[in-house]
Amino acid sequence: MSTLNFTFANIVLYTQMTLEEINLLKEAKKGQDRFTHPDFYNIDDLLYEEHLLVRDSVRNYVKRELSPIIEACAENNYFPSHIIKQLGEVGCFGPQIPAEYGGGGLDYISYGIAMQELERCDSGIRSTASVQGSLVMYPIHKFGSEEQKHKFLPKLASGDMLGCFGLTEPDHGSDPSGMTTHFKEDGDHIILNGAKMWISNAPQADIAVVWAKNEEGIIHGIIVERGMDGFSTPTTHGKWSLRASITGELVFDNVRIPKSNILPGVSGLKGPLTCLNSARYGISWGAIGAAMDCYESARRYAAERKQFGKPIGGFQLQQKKLAEMLTEITKAQLICWRLGNLMNVGKATPAQISLAKRNSVEMAINVAREARQMHGGMGITGEYPIMRHMMNLESVVTYEGTHDIHLLILGMEITGENAFT
């Protein structure tokens, strides 16, 4: 195909885009991402130079490589797998992992900012990076052997490997302690059986960090590698959310795995829950990015769209919506900045992380819905990012702990009473 007619209002879409078509689409939409982030309380003054460099690097990458193609990818339920290497090159895989293992050696605020910039583009793209950095690299670094760290972390950081995290099961989501995936010992190996579902990255993952019970019912983390007999990763179809990322299942049918692939540094639920805290922290920043994108789109639309002889931004109700959006975004920014500082010194509690994740995602959903109304009928089209963000956030409010689960975590912290059982 030598020429393609792409316009801003009418994108030619393909169910299997080629790299040539992706490049043509990027060229046609070059420079159309006009995003500037809202910073009403001058939070940039609280950031270090390295934080601003991370933000500029990831933002420029998003504007150049992702923004021009994201609507077409989402509409076609197409994961642009060529970006895996790019995300590694720009430092989005495990920026908080020490440099000796291939990570960025940066602090948690840098990590949060990177996730914010990715989700400003799309929650599915941020999910790809979150899973890689917080749910695959993080447990290998925190709980793995030196051999495991050196074998896997550099390749995961560079994007030469893609990983996924296996905790949720068909019958066990919010209650992971009820998992039925299990293994038994067989000499120098273990035999793994069971299944996981709703697993981001699974269909293309080279490795999976899987949580399963041994014969005594104790949970352990296991690195399962692509190509092991009995290990398969069927794709989940029919998604109306996170359509620019890949989701699947993990199926284990007598998978024979060396005992050296068991993470030696942890046992019990502490392992997966510690990983979830790291991922939830990234989501708390990421969701702000989605909210910022919706707010900025609504602000520009209000200045450009005219009704009754003037821009709709001149009407009281539209100003009310924008003012409320900016207020909530600013509150979330301050919460996440403070949480990032607590993470940096090892003082952030699981309940504090739950508060930030729940608040940011709820805020982003509300901002997206208000922004959709401000865009009128145009808000449901791919001309603007609003409806895509809304659909994505309906997944983000559920995964890594549902909205209600985080309320119960906070409730237990406040009252000392466990309402889970």
N, C-alpha and C positions, 0 to 999 in steps of 0.2 A: 504494500500500500504506500503510494508515494505522497499523496496529499490527503489531509483530513480537514474538514470544515468545522472548526471549533469556534463558537462565539460565547460570550459571557452569559447570554440568556438561553442558549440552546446548545447544550453540550452533546455531542455524539457519544453514546455510551456503548461499551463492549463488555460482554460477559467474561471474556478472557483477554484483557488488555495485554498487548506486547510491550516490551520496553520501548520500542520505536513509537508506539502510540502514546505511551506515558510521557515520553520526551516531547512529543508534539503538543500534547495537552499542556505541559508545563510552559512551553514557549508561548502558547496562545494566551495563557492567563498570567504571564509574568507581570509582577508588579501590582497585582490587584489586591494583595493582602496589605491593607493599610493600617493594621492593628497598632495601636499605642496603648499601653496599659494604664488603667486608672490608679493614681497614687495620691489620694486626697489628703492623707496625713503625712506625706513626705517620708514614707517608710524606706525609700531608697537611702535616706540619710543614716539608717540603722544598719545598712548592709556594708560588707567589706568589698574591696576592689575585686577579689576573686569571685564573689557572688555576682557582681555585675558583669564580669567577663563570661561566667557560665551562662547567664541569662542572654547576653548578646549573641553568644555562639549558638546556643540552641534556637533562639528566636530567628536568627538569620537563616539557619538550616531549615527550620519549619517554613519560613516564607518562601525560600528558594525551591525546596524539594517536595514539601508535603501539601501546603495550602492549595497549590494549583491542581492537585489530583484527588484531593480527599473526597469531594462530593461524588465524583465518578466512581471511586472505589466503594464508598458507602452504598450508593444506589445499586451497584452491581454485586454487593456482598463479596468484594474482592480484596484479599490481603496483598498489598504490594511487597512481596517478600524480598525484593531487592533492597529494601531499606534496612534490613537486619544488619548488614555490614556497615551501612551509613550510620546507624545509631551507635554502633560500636566505635566508629571513627570519631564521632562528635562527643563521645564520652558519656552517653546516656545509660550505659549498662554498668551498674555498680559503681557510680562515682564515689560512694562512701566506702568502698572496699580499698584496703591499703594498696599502694602502688606496686609493692613487691609481688602481688598476685595478679597484676594487670589492671586493677581498678584505678580510680582517679585520685585516691588518697585525700578526698575533699571532706568537708564537714556536712552535717545533716541539712543545714540551710541550703547549701549548694545543691544537694540531692533534691530537696523540696522544690527549689526554683526550676530545676531541669524538668521535673514532673509537671510543674505548673505550665511551662512553655509547651510541652508536648500535648497536654490535655486541652490547652487553648486551641490547638488544632483539632484533636479528636481523642475521646476517652479510650477508644480501642487501641490507638497508637501508644498512648501512655500505659495502657494495660500490658502491652507487649514488653515495654521497658520495665514496668513495675515487677512483673512476674520474674523477669530475668534477674533483676538486681536484688529485689527484696525476698523473693520466695525460692530462688535457686542459688544464686551466688551467696546471699547472706547466710543460709543454713550451712552451706559447704564451708564457708569461712569460719563461722562461729562454732560449728559442731563437728566439722570434718577433720580427718587426719591430714598431716602435712602432704602425704602422697596424694590424697584426693584434691587438696587445694592446688597443688602445682599441676596436677593432671587436667583439671577442669576449669579453674577460674580464669586463667589467661585467655583461653579460647572463648569462654562465655563473654568476657569483657570486650573482646575484639569483634564479636559477632560471628566468629568462625563456628561457634556452636550456638544453638538455641535450646533453651530449657523450659520446663514446665513444672508445676507443683501439684501433686496429687493428694488432696485431703477429702474434698466433698464426694459423697457417694450417692447412688440413686435413692437410698432410704435414709441417709444421714447427712444433713447439711448443717443446721445450727447446733446440732448435738454431735460433734465429731467423736466423742467418747464411745458412741455406739457403733463405730465403724466395724465392718465385717471382713474387710480385706486383711489377709493373714498370711503368715509364712511359717514353715517348719524347717528345721536344720537337716542337712543332708551332707555330712562330711565337711568339706571346706566350702560348701555352698549352702544356699537356702532355696526353698521352693516357694514361690509367691503365687497366690491366687486371690482373685477379687476383681473389683472394678471401681473406677472413679469417673465422675462426670462433671460437666461444666468447667472444663479445664482449658484455660487460655493457653495458646501456643501449641497445644497437644499435637494436632495433625502434622506439624512440621518439626516438632522438637527432636533434638538429638539425644537428650537425656531427660529423665523425669525424677524429681525428688519426691518420693512416695512415702506416705506414712501408713504403717500396717502393724498389726499385732502379732507377737510371737505366740508360741504354744502356751505360755503362761498368761497371755492377755496383756502383755506390756507393749506399748507403742514404741516403734523405732522408725527412724528415717533411713530410707534405702535409695541409692542411686541406681535407677534402671536405665539401661542404655539401648538406644535404637539398634535393632538387629538381633536382640536376644530372642530366642525361640519362645513363642507363646505370648509375646508382647505386641499388642496392636493398638492403634490410635484412631478409631473411626471419627469422622468429622460430624459435628452437630450442624444440621441444616434447618432452614426455616426461621432464622433469627430476624427479629425486627429491631435489634439493638446491637451495638458493637459490630456493625456489619463490615467495617474496614479492618477487623482483626479476625483471627482464626480461633475457633473453639471446638473442642472435641471430647472424646472419652479416653480413658486408659483402661485397657482390658488385659488382665493377667491370667493366663491359662497354663499353670504349672511352669512358670518362668524360672529357670535355673540361674541364680545370680551368685557370684563369688561373695563370701562373707566380708571381703575387703571393701565391698561397696556399701556396707552399713556405716552410717554416721556414728562414730564412737563416742561423741561428746555429749550425748543427751539421751534420755529415755522418758517415756510418759508424754502426756499432753503438753508439757512445758515446751517441747520442741516445736511443734507446729504453731502453738499459740504465740511463741516468741517471734516466729517468722511473720505471723499475721500482724503483730504490732508494728513491725517495720513497714509492711505493705500499707497498713492503714494510715501510717504517718505520711507516706507519699501521696496517698489518695486525698488526704486533707488539703494538701497544697494543690494537687492536680485539679480537683473540682473547682477551686477558685479560678483556675485558668479557663475552664468552660464558662463559668459565670462572667468573667471579664469579656470573653468574646461575644457573648450574648448582649451584654450591656453596651459595649462599644458599637455593635451593629445597630442596636436600638437608638443609641445617641445620634449616630450619623443619619439614620433613617428619619428620625424626628426633625433633623435640620433640613433634610432634602425633600421630604414628602409634604406637599401642600394640599390643604383642604380649607374650604371656606375663605380662600384668599390669603392664607398665610401658612408657614410651616407648622406642622402639628406639634412641634416642640413649644410653640407659643401658647398651648392650651394647658389649663391647670392640671387636668387629670394626667396628661402625659408627663408633665414636670414632676408630679407626685410619684409616678412609677419610677422615673429615672432617679429621683432623690432617694427613694427607698432602696433601689438596687445598689446605688453607690454606698449607702450607709451599711448595708449588710455585707457587701464585699469588703469594705474597710474593716469592719469588725472581725471578719474571718482572716484577713491579712494579719492583723495584730495577734490573734490567737495563734496562728501558725508560726509567726516569727518567734513568739515567746516559747512555743512548744519546741521549735527547732533549737533554741538555746538550751532548753532542758535536755533534749536528746544529745546535744554535743557534750554535756558534762555527765551523762548517764543518770539523770535524775527524773526523766519523764516516766510517769506511771502508766500502766495500761488504761486506767480510767481517764487520764488526761488525753491520751491518744484517741480513745473512743469518743470523748466529747468533741474533739476537733474534727474527726472523720464525719460524725453524724451531723454536726453543725454545717460544715462546708458543703456536704452533699445536699442537705435539705435546702440550704441557701441557694445553691446553684440551680436546683430544680425550680424553685420559686422564681428566680431571676429569669430562667429560660421561659417559663410560662408567661410571665409579664411581658417579656421581650416579644414573644410570639404574638400577643395581642396588639402590641404597638405596631408590628409589621403588617397587621391585617391579614388579608389573604396571601400576600407574598411570603408571610412567615411560614407557610407550610411547604414552600417550594425549595428546591436546591439552589435557588438564586442567593439564598441567605443560609447561614449555618444553624439557625435556631432549632428547627425540627430535628435535625440530626443530633444536636446536643441533647435535646429533650429525650429522645429515644435512648441514647447512650446512658444518660444519667439514671434512667429507670433500672439499668443493670448495676450501676455503681452504688445505688442506694441499697442494693441487695447483697452484693458480694463483699467478701472480707468482713462479714458481720452485718446483718440486716439493721435497718433503722431501729427496730424494736429491741433487738439484742443489745445494741449499744446503750439504749435507755436502761435496760436491766443491769448492764455493767455499771453504769453510773448510779443507779438506784442502790445496788449492793454496796458501792463505795460510800454512799451517803448514809445509809441506814445500818449497814452491817448485816443485813438479812439477805440470804440467798433466795431469790425468787425463781431460779431456774428449775428447781426441783420441789 
